[in-house]
Amino acid sequence: MPEPWYNAGRWVLASCRRDYDRNVTSQRPAPYKLGIVGAGQIARMTHQAAVKLGITPRLLAEEHDDAAALAAPHAVFSHPDALSAFADTCEIITFEHERIDLGLLERLEDDGMVLRPGIKTIRVAFDKMHQRRVLLNRGLPVPPFTEVRGPDDILDFASVYGWPMVIKSVRAGAPGERGAWIVESESEALKVLSEQGNRQLMVEGFQAIVKELVVLVVRRPSGSARCYPITEVIHADGVCKEIRAPASIGHRVATEARELALRLADDFDAVGVLAVELFLTTDGLVINELAARPHNAGHITIEGTPTSQFENHVRAILDLPLGPTWATAPAIVTMNVIGGFDRIDPTDHLAEALTVEGVQVHLYGKQPWPGRKLGHVTAMGDDLEQARDLARRAEAALNGRRAW
């Protein structure tokens, strides 16, 4: 039996092999080893997409009951320092999350390890302050921002940009750990600062948002890339609740968003999925954040496109031909299944959810903690209202509410 998993830095190692032929010739594919750092639901769905192609990735996880670790064979428990040893067993490594030491990744790449995406992309995606500075220097639209070293930085920023403002963690925290706070006053800001003083923080000007959009780009090392349909994401209590495609935006805004995302993927030599989170404001598009991995907004692509973001991520990092990314229905809606304080387990209500015909249910095998993403449901229809109604009924059923 494994030791107790009280240390968030402990890791699970699961290994297998995969077949691969870089030139897609008639020769028998050679053995090839792909590693995924992380084992949450993103890694779980990436793992499933790889298995579909006859590839079983190795996984490096934090907890024995991580969603992907539960679904991966041959789990072995070891110390966080095993990342270097894990890399020695792989030929290519990709990432599910951003909670990794950048210095270690730089050393791995310098030693010849193939990281996809590479350190140029990783540094921009993992470090929000670096990301903001790089984007600003390239003349791209970002909110006003500054690094927070103490209370004076917040007060000086407020004297120029006023309240409210957004305080953010520069680096991703542990699973379930909050990373952003909208503060309305000096007292609220100082409270966050006192509670989060052990984390590197930054502050941004609050944006009057019309819509929150996500553009997913998938790109091969050769530079060939494809965009998925632009999605609109709906948040509730700081958690992504609903994803809609296509986003209800005009042709001009959609074109601008796609061109911006493709430019960013090229500028940073992205390999695999690059998610570009955008705010549509009354003044136009503003870049919120970049994620160099499959993204929550891309769950909609599993049924909503011919090739999911997860499969195309695997294809891209292995430099295989990309699959088509167009929408397979006029309207697609995904709703996340979020754990509540009643700790209802959605698996107890799976049968009720499956009575909602036309909805695809995905559960992650997680314990039902409040605020935790336990799964998602996706529905397609002739219009967004029809798809949303089906998805909401299935989500309600999984949470023990009436589905009709």
C-alpha positions in Angstrom: 0.0 0.0 0.0 1.3 3.5 -0.7 2.2 5.9 2.1 -0.4 8.6 3.1 -0.7 11.3 0.5 -0.4 14.3 2.8 2.5 15.8 0.8 1.2 17.7 -2.2 4.7 17.4 -3.8 4.7 13.6 -3.9 4.4 11.9 -7.2 2.9 8.8 -8.9 4.8 7.2 -11.8 2.9 5.1 -14.3 4.7 3.8 -17.3 4.0 2.1 -20.6 5.1 2.5 -24.2 3.8 3.8 -27.5 4.4 3.2 -31.2 5.3 6.0 -33.5 6.6 6.6 -37.1 7.7 10.2 -37.5 7.6 10.0 -41.3 4.3 8.1 -41.5 5.8 5.6 -43.9 4.8 2.0 -44.5 7.6 0.8 -42.1 6.6 -0.7 -38.8 6.5 2.1 -36.1 9.4 2.2 -33.7 8.8 2.1 -29.9 8.4 5.6 -28.5 7.9 6.9 -25.0 5.7 9.9 -24.2 5.5 11.3 -20.6 2.8 13.5 -19.2 3.6 15.5 -16.1 0.3 15.7 -14.1 -2.6 13.3 -13.7 -5.8 15.3 -13.2 -8.7 15.2 -15.6 -6.8 16.9 -18.4 -4.1 14.2 -18.3 -6.9 11.6 -18.0 -8.5 12.7 -21.2 -5.1 13.2 -22.9 -4.2 9.7 -21.9 -7.5 8.3 -23.3 -6.9 10.1 -26.6 -3.4 8.7 -26.8 -4.6 5.2 -26.1 -7.0 5.5 -29.0 -4.0 5.9 -31.2 -2.2 2.9 -29.7 0.0 5.0 -27.5 0.0 4.6 -23.7 1.8 7.6 -22.1 3.7 7.5 -18.8 2.2 9.6 -16.1 3.8 11.6 -13.3 1.1 12.5 -10.7 0.8 14.1 -7.3 -1.8 11.9 -5.6 -2.6 8.3 -5.7 -6.3 9.1 -6.5 -5.7 11.6 -9.2 -8.1 11.2 -12.0 -5.6 10.0 -14.6 -3.7 7.9 -12.1 -6.9 5.9 -11.4 -7.1 5.1 -15.1 -3.5 4.5 -15.9 -1.8 1.1 -15.4 1.3 0.2 -13.3 1.3 3.1 -10.8 4.5 3.5 -8.8 4.9 5.9 -6.0 8.0 8.1 -5.6 9.4 11.5 -4.5 9.1 14.8 -6.4 12.8 14.7 -7.1 11.9 11.8 -9.4 11.0 14.3 -12.2 14.5 14.0 -13.5 14.4 10.2 -13.3 11.0 10.3 -15.0 12.4 12.3 -17.8 15.1 9.7 -18.3 12.4 7.1 -19.1 10.7 9.3 -21.7 11.6 10.7 -25.1 9.1 13.6 -25.1 7.5 15.2 -22.1 4.3 17.3 -22.1 2.5 19.0 -19.2 -1.0 19.1 -17.7 -0.3 21.8 -15.2 2.0 24.8 -14.4 3.2 23.8 -10.9 6.7 22.8 -12.0 10.0 24.5 -11.2 11.1 26.4 -14.3 14.8 26.1 -13.5 14.5 22.3 -13.4 12.7 22.3 -16.8 15.4 24.6 -18.3 18.1 22.2 -17.1 16.2 19.2 -18.6 15.9 21.0 -22.0 19.6 22.0 -21.8 20.5 18.3 -21.2 18.7 17.3 -24.4 15.3 16.4 -23.1 12.5 17.1 -25.6 9.9 19.3 -23.9 6.7 20.0 -25.8 6.0 22.8 -25.5 9.6 24.0 -25.0 10.9 26.3 -22.4 10.3 29.4 -24.4 6.5 28.7 -24.4 6.6 27.3 -20.9 8.1 30.4 -19.3 5.5 32.6 -20.9 2.6 30.3 -19.9 3.8 29.4 -16.4 4.8 32.9 -15.1 2.0 35.4 -15.4 4.3 38.4 -14.7 6.7 37.4 -17.4 3.8 36.7 -19.7 2.4 40.2 -19.2 5.7 41.9 -19.8 6.4 39.9 -23.0 2.9 40.6 -24.4 3.1 44.3 -23.5 6.6 44.6 -25.1 5.1 43.1 -28.3 2.4 45.8 -28.3 -0.4 43.3 -27.6 -3.6 44.2 -25.7 -3.3 43.4 -22.0 -4.8 45.0 -18.8 -2.6 47.5 -16.9 -0.6 45.5 -14.3 2.2 45.7 -11.8 4.1 43.3 -9.5 3.1 43.4 -5.8 6.0 43.4 -3.4 4.0 45.1 -0.6 1.0 47.3 0.3 2.4 50.4 -1.4 2.4 48.7 -4.8 -1.4 48.1 -4.5 -2.1 51.6 -3.2 0.0 53.3 -5.9 -1.8 51.2 -8.6 -5.2 52.1 -7.1 -4.2 55.8 -7.2 -3.8 55.6 -11.0 -6.4 52.9 -12.0 -8.9 53.0 -9.1 -11.1 50.3 -7.7 -12.0 47.5 -8.2 -8.8 45.7 -9.2 -7.7 42.1 -9.6 -5.0 40.5 -7.5 -3.5 37.4 -9.0 -1.0 34.7 -8.1 1.9 34.9 -10.5 2.3 31.1 -10.4 -0.4 28.4 -10.3 -1.2 27.1 -6.9 -2.1 23.6 -5.7 -5.3 22.0 -7.1 -8.3 23.8 -5.7 -6.2 26.7 -4.5 -7.6 30.1 -5.5 -5.5 32.2 -7.8 -7.4 35.5 -8.4 -9.3 38.0 -6.2 -11.5 40.9 -7.3 -11.1 43.5 -4.6 -13.3 46.6 -4.2 -11.3 48.6 -1.6 -8.0 49.1 0.2 -9.2 46.9 3.1 -10.1 44.0 0.9 -6.8 44.3 -1.0 -4.7 44.3 2.2 -6.7 41.4 3.5 -5.8 39.3 0.5 -2.2 40.5 0.7 -2.0 39.4 4.4 -3.5 36.0 3.7 -1.5 35.3 0.6 1.8 36.9 1.6 3.7 33.7 1.0 2.8 33.8 -2.7 4.2 35.9 -5.5 1.4 38.3 -6.5 0.5 40.8 -9.2 -2.3 43.3 -9.6 -4.3 44.1 -12.8 -6.8 46.7 -13.7 -10.4 45.4 -13.6 -11.9 44.9 -17.1 -15.5 45.6 -18.0 -16.1 42.3 -19.7 -18.8 41.8 -22.3 -17.8 38.1 -22.9 -15.0 35.8 -21.9 -13.6 33.9 -24.9 -11.1 31.1 -25.4 -9.3 30.4 -28.7 -7.6 27.0 -28.9 -4.7 26.6 -31.3 -3.0 23.3 -31.9 0.5 23.6 -33.6 3.1 21.1 -34.7 6.9 21.7 -34.4 7.0 22.4 -38.2 4.7 25.4 -37.6 1.5 24.0 -39.2 -1.4 25.0 -37.0 -5.2 24.8 -36.7 -7.8 26.7 -34.7 -10.9 25.3 -33.0 -14.2 27.1 -33.0 -14.1 30.0 -30.6 -15.8 29.3 -27.3 -17.5 31.5 -24.8 -17.0 30.6 -21.1 -19.4 31.4 -18.3 -18.1 31.6 -14.8 -20.0 31.4 -11.5 -18.3 32.0 -8.1 -14.9 32.0 -9.9 -15.4 28.6 -11.4 -16.0 27.8 -15.1 -19.5 26.6 -15.2 -20.5 26.5 -18.9 -18.8 26.5 -22.3 -20.6 27.5 -25.5 -19.6 27.2 -29.1 -19.7 28.9 -31.4 -19.3 32.1 -29.4 -21.9 34.7 -30.2 -19.5 37.3 -31.7 -19.4 38.9 -35.0 -17.2 37.9 -37.9 -14.7 40.7 -37.4 -14.1 39.9 -33.7 -13.8 36.2 -34.5 -11.3 36.8 -37.2 -9.3 39.1 -35.0 -9.3 36.6 -32.1 -8.1 33.7 -34.4 -5.4 35.8 -36.0 -4.2 36.9 -32.5 -4.1 33.3 -31.2 -2.2 32.0 -34.3 0.3 34.9 -34.0 0.9 34.0 -30.3 1.4 30.4 -31.1 4.0 31.3 -33.8 5.7 34.0 -31.7 6.3 31.6 -28.8 7.0 28.4 -30.8 4.1 26.6 -29.2 3.8 22.9 -29.8 0.6 21.2 -28.9 -2.4 23.1 -27.7 -2.1 26.8 -26.8 -5.2 28.2 -25.1 -5.6 32.0 -25.5 -8.1 33.4 -23.0 -9.5 36.7 -24.1 -11.8 39.3 -22.7 -14.2 41.0 -25.1 -14.6 44.5 -23.7 -16.4 47.6 -25.0 -13.0 48.7 -26.3 -12.1 45.4 -28.0 -10.2 42.3 -27.2 -7.8 42.0 -24.3 -5.6 39.0 -23.5 -6.4 37.5 -20.1 -4.0 34.5 -19.9 -2.2 31.9 -22.0 -2.2 28.1 -21.2 0.2 25.9 -23.0 -1.8 22.7 -22.6 -5.3 21.3 -23.2 -7.8 23.6 -21.6 -11.1 23.3 -19.7 -12.8 25.2 -22.5 -11.7 22.5 -24.9 -13.8 19.7 -23.3 -16.4 20.8 -25.8 -14.2 19.5 -28.6 -14.5 15.8 -27.6 -17.9 15.4 -29.2 -18.1 18.9 -30.9 -15.2 18.5 -33.4 -13.9 15.5 -35.5 -10.6 15.6 -33.6 -10.6 16.5 -29.9 -8.1 19.0 -28.4 -6.6 16.0 -26.5 -6.0 13.9 -29.5 -4.6 16.8 -31.5 -2.4 17.7 -28.6 -0.9 14.2 -28.7 -0.6 14.3 -32.5 1.1 17.7 -32.4 3.7 16.9 -29.7 4.6 13.8 -31.6 4.7 15.7 -34.8 1.9 13.7 -36.4 -0.6 15.1 -38.9 -3.3 17.2 -37.2 -6.9 16.2 -37.4 -9.8 18.5 -38.5 -11.1 21.0 -36.0 -14.4 22.2 -37.4 -17.6 22.1 -35.4 -19.8 19.0 -35.9 -23.0 20.7 -35.0 -24.5 24.2 -35.2 -24.4 24.6 -31.4 -22.5 22.8 -28.7 -22.7 23.3 -24.9 -20.6 21.8 -22.2 -21.4 22.2 -18.5 -19.0 21.3 -15.7 -20.2 19.2 -12.9 -19.0 20.9 -9.7 -19.0 19.4 -6.3 -21.3 21.0 -3.7 -21.3 21.3 0.1 -23.7 18.4 0.2 -20.9 16.3 -1.2 -23.3 14.5 -3.7 -21.4 11.9 -5.7 -22.5 12.2 -9.4 -21.8 8.5 -10.0 -24.8 7.8 -7.7 -27.0 9.6 -10.1 -25.5 8.5 -13.4 -28.5 6.5 -14.4 -30.8 9.6 -14.1 -28.4 11.7 -16.2 -28.2 9.0 -18.9 -32.0 9.3 -19.4 -31.3 12.7 -21.0 -30.8 11.5 -24.6 -28.3 13.3 -26.7 -26.0 14.2 -23.8 -22.5 12.8 -23.4 -21.5 12.3 -19.8 -17.8 12.4 -18.6 -17.0 11.7 -14.9 -13.5 11.9 -13.6 -13.6 9.5 -10.7 -12.9 12.2 -8.1 -14.1 12.4 -4.5 -17.0 14.9 -4.3 -15.4 17.9 -2.6 -17.1 21.3 -2.6 -16.0 23.4 -5.6 -14.2 20.4 -7.2 -14.7 19.6 -10.9 -16.1 16.1 -10.9 -17.0 15.8 -14.6 -18.7 17.5 -17.5 -21.6 16.9 -19.8 -21.8 18.0 -23.5 -24.9 18.4 -25.7 -25.3 19.4 -29.3 -28.2 20.9 -31.0 -29.6 23.1 -33.8 -29.2 26.2 -31.6 -27.6 27.1 -28.3 -30.8 27.1 -26.3 -31.6 23.5 -27.3 -28.1 22.3 -26.5 -28.0 24.3 -23.2 -31.3 22.9 -22.1 -30.1 19.3 -22.6 -26.8 19.9 -20.9 -28.4 21.6 -17.9 -30.8 18.8 -17.4 -28.0 16.2 -17.4 -25.9 18.4 -15.1 -28.8 18.8 -12.7 -29.5 15.1 -12.6 -25.8 14.3 -11.7 -26.1 16.8 -8.8 -29.2 15.1 -7.5 -31.6 17.7 -8.8 -34.6 17.2 -11.1 -33.5 16.6 -14.7 -36.9 17.7 -16.2 
